[in-house]
Amino acid sequence: MNESVAPEAASASALVEAGRDALRRHAWMDAFDLLSKADEAAGLSGADLELLADAAFFAARADARIGIKERAFKAYQADGNTTRAAYIALDTANENMLRGKVSIASGWAQRAERLLAGEPETYAHGFLALIRAEMARAGGDIPTALELAEEAVRVAIRTTHADLRATALTTQAMLKIANGSTIEGFRLLEEAAIDAVNGELSPITAGITSCQMISACRDIKDYQRASEWLEATDQWCERQEVSGFPGICRVHRAEIVALRGGWDRAEQELKKATSELEAYAAIPPLADGLYAMGEIRRLRGDVDGAEEALRQAHALGRSPQPALALIRLGTGKVKAAAAAIDAALAEANWDQWARARLLAAQVEISIAAREVGKAREAAEELGAIVAGYRSPALEAGRT
C-alpha cells in the first residue's frame, strides 16, 4: 500500500470498489451497505452517489434516494459537471412529480433549465424536454406535450443516449395511445420495450419502460399482449435479480389472474404488491394496486373492503371510478352512481381509453336509471373508440 495514502481513505476506496462490484452482480443490498459505509468514511463522488441511489432503490430504501440524489447534484456542481448536475436535477424533479410534489418538482426543473441555458445540446436537454412534456400533459396541453416528447426523441438520436430514447419513445407512445392513435402508440412502445427486456437500458429505465408497456395493455384491456410482455419482463427481472420490478408487475399479473376468476389469489398478490410498493414510495403504481384491490373486492361482494381500498387509491391521486360508481349501482343508489360516472367522464376529456373504461360503466348505469338515450350515446362513443383498436374485452363490454 502507498504509505502516503491515509488508511481510512484506502479503506473507503476498497469499500467503493466492493460496492461497485456488488452492483455489477446485482447484489443490491450488499451494494447499498458497502457504498453507505464508504460514504460515511470519506464521502462519495457524484458518480458513486448515483450508484448508491440506484442501490437504495433496488434494496427497498427509496426513502433515502432523493436525499442521495440531491447530494450528487451538489457534488457535480462542485466539480463543474454542468450536464450531469442538470440531469440529476431533472431526475429529482421527476421523482418528486411521481410523489405528487409538483411545486418542488417545478423548482428542480427550473434549476436544470438555468444550468443548461446556453450550453451545447446534450442528453440532459432531452430529459428537460420530457419534464416540460409532463407538465404540459398535467395542464391538459396535449399537442405541446406531444411536440416536446418528439423533440426528446430527436435529441436522444442525436446524442445516442439509449435511456433517453426509450423514455422519450414511451412518453410519446402513452400520449398517442391516450389521444386515440393507439396502433402507432403501441408501435413506439414495442420499440422501447424490446430494448428494455433485451438488457440495453439501465435497470431502472428498463423496469419503468417494461411496466409502462404492460400498463398500456391493461388500460385498453389487451390481455393477450399484456401476458406476452409480463412473461418477457419476468425473465428480465430474474436476470436482474429484482422482485417484479418492485411490485408493479405483480399488480398487473394480479389483474389478469382476477380476469380469469382467481379472485382469492389475485387479492393476495395485490396485498404483497402494495406492501412492496409502499417501501419503494412508488405512488402511482401503489394507487393502481389499491384500485385493483377495490375492484376485486367489489366483484366478490365485499363492499366495505372495496370502498376502503378505493378511498386509499383516491387519496394517492387515483380516480376511484368506475368501480365506486358501480358499487353505488350495486347497492341500489342509482342516482349517486349516475352522478359519479358523469363527473368522472367530464374530467376524462382527452384520454380516450380512460373514457372507454368509464363509458362501459355509464351504459350499465344509464340503463338501470332508465336513461336510454344516455346509454345509447355512451355505447356509440365507446364503439367509436374501440373501432380504432380492437380490444376484445372492451368489445365485450359494449355488447
N, C-alpha and C positions, 0 to 999 in steps of 0.2 A: 504494500500500500504506500502511496505517496505520503511522506510524513508531513508535507505542508498542508494536506487536507485534514480539516478537523474531523475527529471520529464521528461526531454527530452528523456532519454533512455526508460523510461516507455511508453512514447507516441510512440516512434519509434517501440517498441515491440508490442504495440497494433495495429499499422498500419500493421506490418508484418503479424500478426495473421489474421487481417481482409483481407489482400491481399491473403493469402493462402486460406482462406475460399472462397473468390471470385473466385479463380482459380478452386477450387473443384466444384463450382456451374457453371463453365464455363462463368462467367461474366467477359469476357476478358478485357474490357476497365476499369472496376472498379478495377480489379486486377492490371492492369498497373499503374493506378493513385495512388492507395494505396501503392504499393511497391516502386514506384518512390518517393513518399513523405517520406517513411521510409528510403530510400537510402539517400535522401537529409539531413534527420535529423541525422542519426547516421551511415550510411554506412551499406551495406548488406553483409552477409556471401556469400561464393561461391555458396552454395546450393540455397540461396534466390536470388542471381543474376541470376542463371539459370532459376528460376521461373519467374523472371522479363523478361528475354529474351523470354521465351515462351509466356508470356502475350503480349509482344511487337509484336510478330509475328501475333497473332490472333487479336490484336487490330489495325492491319494495320500500325504498327510503325516499319516495318522491317528495316528502315534506322538506327534505334538505336540498332538493335540486335547484330551486330558484335562487336560494342564497349562494350556492356554489357558483351558479352562472353569473350572478352579479359580481362576485369576486373575480371571475375570469374576465369579465368586461373591464374591470379596473386594471387588471394585470396587462391586458392587451393595450389599453390606453397608455399605461406607463411605458410600455415597450415601443410605442409609436406604431402599432399594427392597427391602422385605422379600419381596414377591411374586415378583419376578424372581430374587432370591437363592435363594429356596426352589425355584423351578422349575429353576434351574441345578444346585442340589444334587441334585434328583431325576433330572435328565438325566445327571449324573455317576454317580449310583447305578446307573442303568440301563446305562450304558456299562460300568461295572465288572462288573455281573452278566453281561453278554454275554461278557466276557473271563474269566468263571469266578471272579472275585474277590468272592465272596459276602459275606465279612465286611466288606470295605471298602465295598461297596455298602450294606450294612446301616447302617454308620456315617454315610454321606451321607444316607440316608433318614431316620435319626433326627434329623440336623441340620435337615433340611427340616421334619420334624414339629414340632420345637421352635419354629422360626420361624413356623409357621402356626397354632400353638396360640392360640386366642382371636381370631384375625383373621377379618374378614368373608370369606365364601366368594368364591374366585376360581378361575380355571382351574388354578392350582397345586394346589388341593385335589383336583381331578380326577386330576392326574398322581400325587399321593400315593396316591390310591385304587388306581391302576394298579400302582404299585410294591408295595403291600400285596397286591394280587391275584396278582402274580407270585410273591411269597414264599409265599403260601398254596398256589398251584399246585405250587411246588417242594416244599412239605411234604406234598403229597398231599391237601390240604383243598380239593377242587374246588367244593363248594357255597359256601364262603366266597369263593373266587376269583371265581366267577360273580356273586355278590352285589356284590362290590367293583367288578367290571367294569361291571355295570349301573348302579351308583351313579356311576361315572365318566362314563357316557353322559349321565346326568341332569344332572350338573354341566356338561358340555360344552354341553348345550342351554340351560341357564340362563345360562351365561356367553358363549354364542355363539362358542366357540373351535373353529375348523374342525379344526386339527391334533389337539386333544384328542378331538374327536368321532370322527375317523377311527381314531385309535389305540385308543380305548375300544371302538368297534364291532368292530375287528379282534381285540382281545383276547377280547371276549365271543364272537365268532364261532368263534375257534380252540378255545376251551374247549367250546363247544356241539358242534362237529364231533367233537372227540375223545371227547365224552361220549355220542355217538350221535344227537344232534339235528342231523343233517347238513344236511338241507334248510333248516332255519331258520338254521343257521350260515352257509351259503352266501348266503342272502338278505342277511344282515348284511354279509358280506364284499363282496358286489357293491355294496352301498350305499356302503361306504367306498372301494372300488377305483375306482369311476367318478369320485369326487371327485379321486382321485389322478391318473388319466390325463387328466383334464379340466383340470388346472392350477389346482385350487382349494386345494391344500395347499402347504406349504413343500417344497422339493426333497427334503430328507432324509426327511420324513414320507411324501411321495408315493412315493418309491422303496421304502421299507420296506413300505408298505401294499400296493403292487402285487406285491412279491415274496412277501408273505405269502399273497396270493390264489393265485399260481402254485404256491407250496409246498404249499398245502392241496390243490390239484388233483393235484399229484404224489403226495401221501401217499395219496390214495384211488384213484390211477391213473385219473383222469378226464382223459385226454389231449386229448380234443376241447376241453373247457373250457380246459385249460391253454394250448393253441395259440391260442385266441382272445385270452386275456389276455397271452400273450407278444407277440403282434402289436401289441396296444394299448400295452404297456409299451415295446416297441422304438420306437414312434413318439414316445412321451413322452421317452425317452432321447435321441432325435435332437433334439427341440426344446430339451431342457435341456443338450445337449452333454455328456452323461455316458456313459461306456462301459458300457452294460448294467447300470446301477446297480451299480457296482464288482464285476463278475464274477458276481453272484448269478444274473442272468437267463441268463448263459452256461452256468451249471451246469444249470439247468432245461432249456434248449434242448438241451444235450448228452444229457440223459437221454431226451428224446423222439427225438432222432436215433438213439440206441442202440436204442430200442424198435423202430425201423424197420429195424434191421440195419446201420446205418452206424457200426460199432464203431471203425474207424480214425479217422474224422472226429470222432466223439464223444470219443475219448480225447485227441485234440489240443485240442479245445475245453476239455476239463476241465483240461488242463495250463495253458492260458492263464488259465482262470478261477481256479485255485488260486493261481497266481502273483500275479494281481491282488488276490485276497482276502487274501493274506499282507500285502501292502503296506497294506491298509486295516484290518488287525487285526480282520477280520470273522470271529470264531472259529466260531460255529455254521454259517454257510454254507460256510466253508472245510472244516469237518468233513464236511458233506454232500457237497461236491465230491470229497473224498478217498474217501468211502464209494462214491459213484457210480463213481469210477475203479476201485475194487476190484471192484465188481460187473461192470463191463465186462471187466476182465482175467480174472475168473473165467469168464465166458461164452466168452472166447477161449481158455481153457485155460492161461493164464499164472498158475499157482498161486502161484509165489513173488512175482510182481509184485502179485497181488491181495492176498496176505497182508500185504505191506509197506504198501500203501495203507490197508488196513483197520486195521492197527496204528496208523498215523498218525491216522486218524479217531478211533479209540478213545482215544488219548492226548489228544485235544481234547474228549472228553466225548461222542462219538457212539457208540452201540452198534454193534458190528461185525456184528450179527445182522439178518436171517437169512443174509447172504452167507457168513459164516465157517462156520456150521453146514453150509451146502450145499457148501462146499469140502471139509469133513471127509467128508461123504457121498460126494462125487465121488472122493475118494482112498481109499474103502473103510473109513473109520473111522466106522462106523455108530453105535457106542455113544457115541463122542465127539460126533457130530453130534446125537444124541438128547438127550444131557445138556446141550449148549449151547442148543438150542432150548427145552428145558423150563425152563432157568434164565431165559432171556430172557422167556418168557411169564409166569413168576412175577413178574417185575419190572413188566411192562406190564399192570398190574391195573386201570387206569381208562381208558386211551386205546384206544378200540375199534378205530380204524383202524391203530394200531401193532400191536394184537393180530391184526388181519386179515392183515397182511403176514407176521407170524410163523406164523400158523395154516396159511397156504398151504404154507409150508415144512415145518411139522410133519406135515401129511398125507403129503407125499412121503417124509419121513424115517421116519415110523412104518410106512409100507408096506414100505420097504426093511428095516426092523427086524422085520418080520412081526408088528407090534403092531396088528392090525386094529381092535381095539376103540378104541385111542387115535386111530387115523387117522379112524375114524367120528365120534368125539366132536369132533375138531378140525374136520372137514368140516361137521358140524352147526352148531357155533358160528360158523364162517365164513359159512355160509349165512344164519344169523340176522342177522349184522351187515350183510351185503350186501343183504339184503331191505329194509333201511331206506333204502338209497340204491343204485340200480342202477349199479354200476361195471363196464362191460364187461370190463375187464382182470382184475378180481378175480373176476368171474363165471367167466371162462375158467380162472382159476387153481384153481377148486374143482371143475371138471368133468373 
